[in-house]
Amino acid sequence: MKILLLGSGGREHAMAWKINQSVWANPLFIAPGNAGTAQCGVNIDLHLDDFGAIGKYCIEENIKMVVVGPEEPLVNGLYDYFQSHHILKEIYFIGPSKAGAQLEGSKSFAKSFMQRHQIPTAAYREFTIDNYEEGIAYLNTHPLPIVIKADGLAAGKGVAICQNHVEAIAEYELMIKELKFGDAGRKVVVEEFLKGIELSVFILTDGKHYIMLPEAKDYKRAKEGDEGLNTGGMGAVSPVPFATPGFMYKVEERIIKPTIKGLAKEGIDYKGFIFFGLISVNSEPYVIEYNCRLGDPETEVILPRLNNDLVGLFVATANQELNKVNIEIDKRAAVTIVAVSRGYPGPYEKGYAIKGLDGQYGKQSMIFHAGTKKEGEQVVTNGGRVFCVTSYGEDIREAVASSLEILGKTQFDGINYRTDIGYEFIPAY
């Protein structure tokens, strides 16, 4: 089966690595890919916003399955484009419709969806330029801290947690009046702040049924001890020790099942991943956000723990047969640690040669590329998050130690990474 995977990050390298193990995959194409995905298939120069070129390529190459890694093509309606074409609609497509992708593409839509279906989440209000002054008054009396979110996609940067009312009003003005995040901030969502510990829960759904994938916890802050600026993610661990069977039962009954029933009730086509960004508040789960795809760097720990054939799961998804699937999870822990460029998440330079990527790591560890590219025979840095090292272990401590050992042997000018990923789950850290 010819498969086209869309995307170019660490998530897509992990997906390509897993897809490439399948008995179904022959061959795999990745667009646009990176230096790591080229080890799993053939990188193709396609732009993810050029739906016509993607469709044309699929027809010419007789692609049988399309798997979408990042959210933007989904939010912009790639699924709907395929469904509108008499040939393309026959291709297995893993990713939701434009309406389904609004779970991520519009925080306002997601919050109202949760409200309609009684899914636990933080209380909120939404504002635009039309009720701007009402928003000022609301912020002035809101309990601290205050969470302000740009409604649309903002590359993971459209959230501010404000510690005082002056800061909140300034951020509010920057989003709505100054368009700090462009059109994404023309509408903002103001939420109550929930205090607890976060985790990421993932399912694959065919629109009627779903399967649970391993849960994970990622680490967004740039510096040790969860200090510094927010990033796209500095590492992740799986499993999450506090995600006990009792807690996960609450997640399924109160959040996952109502979400799937809500999508069906509203007639929304959804065949793909749902990422539930959750927070545990006194052991009670609340939804912080939905994503319409897998997370990054969480993918790099959940797919190594998935023992099933991933393409087989995708075929079952396309045929609405996930109720016939039994999921098999590796009992070992998995930890990934991300190597980033100097200066990230601020300005950084590219083009530095990476040494040590071709080391022999055995079956315990693996490297997933993110911001890399080939220049001749040399792999060089090409992004803020450059690559990550994922390792198995009998527990989180052992997996962390293995990843750090490999990172110590893998270098580029300005390399930076956190050594404390999973710290709160390691006794006497």
C-alpha positions, -999 to +999 in steps of 0.1 A: +000+000+000+014+034-010+012+058+019+017+096+020+026+111+054+023+149+057+046+168+080+083+175+088+088+174+126+098+149+153+062+137+154+063+128+117+097+110+120+082+089+149+051+082+128+072+073+097+094+050+119+063+032+131+045+031+098+077+017+082+075-013+105+041-022+091+034-052+068+010-028+049+035+000+041+053-003+008+065+023+000+061+053+023+064+089+011+068+119+035+061+155+025+082+175+031+099+153+057+133+159+073+167+141+074+153+115+097+122+106+077+144+100+047+156+069+066+121+055+066+108+064+031+111+089+004+109+126+011+087+146-013+088+183-019+052+193-014+038+223+005+012+215+030-010+245+020-010+235-017-040+211-017-040+209-055-004+197-056-010+172-028-041+158-046-023+157-080+006+138-065-018+113-048-035+106-081-003+103-102+014+080-077-017+060-069-015+068-032-038+046-012-036+063+023-029+098+035-019+104+071-018+140+083+007+149+110+002+186+118-030+205+125-029+233+099-039+213+068-068+197+088-080+231+101-079+245+066-100+216+052-077+191+035-101+162+043-130+181+028-109+188-003-103+151-007-140+143-002-150+168-029-130+149-055-143+118-072-109+100-071-093+114-040-123+105-018-115+068-023-082+073-006-080+063+031-076+096+049-065+097+085-075+131+099-108+149+107-129+171+086-126+209+088-155+209+112-139+183+134-105+201+133-122+231+148-118+214+182-082+227+178-086+254+153-111+275+174-108+276+212-142+292+212-157+263+193-140+238+216-152+255+248-188+257+235-187+221+224-176+210+259-203+231+274-230+216+251-219+181+260-212+186+297-175+179+295-156+193+325-134+223+316-126+257+331-152+284+331-148+310+303-160+340+284-151+351+249-146+386+235-139+404+202-135+440+192-173+443+192-175+437+230-140+449+238-150+473+266-171+445+282-140+424+282-120+451+300-146+453+328-146+415+330-108+413+333-107+440+360-129+419+383-116+384+374-098+363+400-060+360+396-042+345+377-061+350+344-057+327+314-061+345+280-061+325+248-061+335+211-091+317+196-073+304+164-040+287+157-010+306+169+018+280+166+014+270+203+021+305+215-014+320+218-018+315+255-009+339+283-012+333+321-014+367+337-006+373+373-022+407+377-050+427+361-027+453+344-008+425+326-041+408+316-055+439+301-023+446+282-022+411+268-059+414+259-052+446+240-022+431+222-043+402+209-074+420+198-063+455+189-027+450+180-033+416+164-002+401+182-012+367+168-028+379+136-063+368+128-060+341+154-064+367+181-094+386+167-114+366+192-100+357+226-111+333+253-107+343+289-106+313+313-104+306+350-070+293+361-070+257+371-043+246+395-031+210+391-008+187+371-012+183+334-011+152+311-019+143+275-043+116+266-047+103+231-073+083+212-077+071+176-114+073+166-133+061+135-162+084+144-182+056+162-156+038+182-122+046+197-090+030+210-069+044+238-032+050+231-006+054+259-009+086+279+021+110+283+033+141+301+053+167+282+075+195+295+070+229+279+094+252+298+128+258+284+149+255+316+154+230+343+128+229+371+101+240+347+115+276+345+119+299+315+099+305+284+073+281+270+085+260+241+070+235+217+081+208+242+115+199+257+107+163+265+080+138+275+074+107+296+050+077+293+033+062+313+022+090+337+023+076+372-007+095+385-029+084+356-042+054+377-069+031+364-094+050+386-083+084+372-084+071+336-119+057+342-131+092+350-113+105+318-131+080+296-166+084+312-166+121+316-145+133+287-137+108+260-171+091+256-190+124+257-166+138+231-172+110+206-210+110+212-210+148+208-192+146+174-216+120+162-246+139+175-235+171+156-228+152+124-191+159+124-169+136+103-139+125+124-116+097+115-083+104+132-065+113+164-079+133+193-054+147+217-069+157+251-048+182+270-060+175+305-053+188+340-058+168+372-072+190+399-074+171+432-076+139+411-105+152+390-098+155+352-106+187+333-100+195+296-076+224+290-076+219+252-083+196+223-059+189+195-069+172+162-036+154+159-009+137+179+013+159+202+050+166+198+071+154+216+045+131+231+043+110+199+080+101+204+071+082+236+036+069+229+043+052+195+074+033+208+051+019+235+024+008+210+029-028+199+002-028+173+007-024+136-001+013+131-012+011+095-035-018+105-051+006+130-054+032+103-072+008+080-096-002+108-102+035+114-110+042+077-134+012+077-150+021+111-138-012+126-119+000+156-143-020+178-126-051+165-091-040+176-073-050+208-045-026+218-012-039+230+010-016+251+047-021+260+049-021+298+082-004+298+085+033+304+096+056+275+112+090+279+122+115+252+145+145+256+147+172+230+179+188+218+173+224+208+193+252+192+210+279+213+185+307+219+154+286+214+125+295+218+138+329+209+160+337+178+184+309+169+208+301+140+207+271+117+231+252+096+253+236+123+267+201+116+253+174+139+278+147+151+269+113+166+236+107+149+249+074+133+258+058+167+248+023+175+222+025+202+208-010+202+171-016+208+170+005+240+171+039+223+163+058+191+167+093+177+139+111+160+148+141+139+128+174+139+146+205+126+172+188+105+181+186+068+208+170+046+236+191+031+254+167+009+263+138+032+261+159+064+230+164+086+227+200+098+204+219+122+173+234+105+150+244+134+147+253+170+139+218+182+165+198+163+161+161+174+151+141+204+164+109+220+138+084+231+147+055+254+130+026+271+135+017+307+120-004+334+111+029+350+113+066+341+147+070+359+163+043+338+148+057+306+160+092+314+195+080+321+197+061+288+185+092+268+210+115+286+238+091+279+232+093+241+227+130+242+261+133+257+276+116+226+255+136+201+266+172+195+262+204+175+273+239+181+250+255+207+231+223+217+209+226+247+186+202+265+170+196+299+184+170+321+154+169+345+127+155+323+104+134+345+119+148+376+087+148+397+083+110+391+119+101+401+123+094+438+148+116+456+156+135+423 
